[in-house]
Amino acid sequence: MYPATQIDLFQGWPAISMLPVDRLKQATSAALSDETIFATGLEYGPNEGHLPMRKNIAKWLTEFYETSHPIDADRVCTTGGASQNLACVLQVFTDPGQTKMIWLVEPTYHLGFRTFEDAGFMDRLRGIPEDEDGLDVAALELALEAFEQDNPITSDTVYKAERPHGKIYKHVIYCVPSFSNPSGKTMPRARREELVRVARRFDALVVADDVYDFLSWGTALGSQNSTLPRLVDIDRVLDGGPHDRFGNVLSNGSFSKLIGPGCRVGWAEGTPSFIHGLSEAGSTRSGGAPSQLMSTFVNEMLEDNFLPEYVSQWLVSEGRRRHLLLASAIKAHLGPFGVTFSPDPETSALAGGYYIWIRLPDTLTSTQVCEGALKNQNLVLGSGETFAVPGGNSAAGELHRRLRLCFMWEDEGRLVEGVERLGLVIQDILGNHLSD
Ligand SMILES: Cc1ncc(COP(=O)(O)O)c(C=O)c1O
């Protein structure tokens, strides 16, 4: 019988039951009851964003990453979330005439493609595969070398005005270093250092979506205190520090996975010159940083340390429990068909984020499974090809056997039921194969 209720294991949103709505209500009321706060929140704000929130974010980042140098507020600006900020970064720091290519970890966060295309990089996106340690930096370096050998000269065409607050990078590298979307992979420290060196060598800007970093939990093998430095932390100190005042890494942070994506608030961290340049984007100069009012609400949740404690004590336990639950359901119901997955909370050194990345047996394709799931079981799944880089992708063959499952959206009973339904779909397809 066709199940009346749809289960969605694709959607990468926080569950409605997880949203900290009561605390947000208090924060909103407190901010709107204090004229010194609401007058700031409701008027045009500074280009870099609401200073009290920037200071509190800088403090949280310094403590969480245990950085060798304190992070000052001038390294941080407010954004409208990671997606909005990617568009601003490309506006200020790339020029389709001067920036040659966009290199993306593959599989990659698929909703970023349009932003690169909108910035003038249609047909100039290239996928670089992952290995066990995330983005394969050696493959990236080889691809960059080959590309530069074939295209040594930068075109004379310039689309953007020269601005003292910005620079135009020759390449952009996009990745999600911790708990990547969709693969859940995390780059170890040595790999991160290699990436920063490659970026410096090729005058590339690395845009690191660090949106899952706080959602990190220990596993049977790892300890919970295994926080890795971000690429932006490495760029700050590696081999004597950045090559110029802009550096080569931008950390893109977001409250979407921590409070709720409708907040549309995030932050960016880079060198003070980079952050100043970013906040001089035309659309920011006219009106001030995005999400100014919402920033005053979020800041109320930072002032008394509610948010860092809520994330580390509550959200992380919730994520760990959901991850374990989904993983054990996969082992029980899909393991017998030869399905494997990562990260496995029992064998990975580090786990976190929102997703489990499934490998189907060779007899199945993800398209077949996703179509069968929707048609016969009212079940929505993330098909591997969704995360292939348009045009020049390097891992497309492998992605035909992959599925992304999110463990943060559906409530717990439905996570297990979703996997049971997926087991029925696979059984059905394999049964039809046998009877062919
Ligand atoms: C890697 C990555 N970057 C960016 C986003 C979107 O972030 P925001 O809501 O802050 O725009 C997501 C959301 O799923 C994501 O997974």
PDBQT file of the ligand as one rigid body, heavy atoms in Angstrom, charges set to zero:
ROOT
HETATM    1  C1  LIG A 501      27.642  23.824   2.487  1.00  0.00    +0.000 C 
HETATM    2  C2  LIG A 501      26.506  24.772   2.595  1.00  0.00    +0.000 A 
HETATM    3  N1  LIG A 501      26.705  26.065   2.338  1.00  0.00    +0.000 NA
HETATM    4  C3  LIG A 501      25.697  26.939   2.427  1.00  0.00    +0.000 A 
HETATM    5  C4  LIG A 501      24.424  26.551   2.778  1.00  0.00    +0.000 A 
HETATM    6  C5  LIG A 501      23.348  27.593   2.853  1.00  0.00    +0.000 C 
HETATM    7  O1  LIG A 501      23.616  28.419   3.941  1.00  0.00    +0.000 OA
HETATM    8  P1  LIG A 501      22.741  29.711   4.240  1.00  0.00    +0.000 P 
HETATM    9  O2  LIG A 501      21.389  29.251   4.679  1.00  0.00    +0.000 OA
HETATM   10  O3  LIG A 501      23.492  30.392   5.326  1.00  0.00    +0.000 OA
HETATM   11  O4  LIG A 501      22.664  30.501   3.006  1.00  0.00    +0.000 OA
HETATM   12  C6  LIG A 501      24.170  25.215   3.048  1.00  0.00    +0.000 A 
HETATM   13  C7  LIG A 501      22.816  24.754   3.370  1.00  0.00    +0.000 C 
HETATM   14  O5  LIG A 501      22.483  23.596   3.265  1.00  0.00    +0.000 OA
HETATM   15  C8  LIG A 501      25.242  24.302   2.957  1.00  0.00    +0.000 A 
HETATM   16  O6  LIG A 501      25.076  23.002   3.203  1.00  0.00    +0.000 OA
ENDROOT
TORSDOF 0
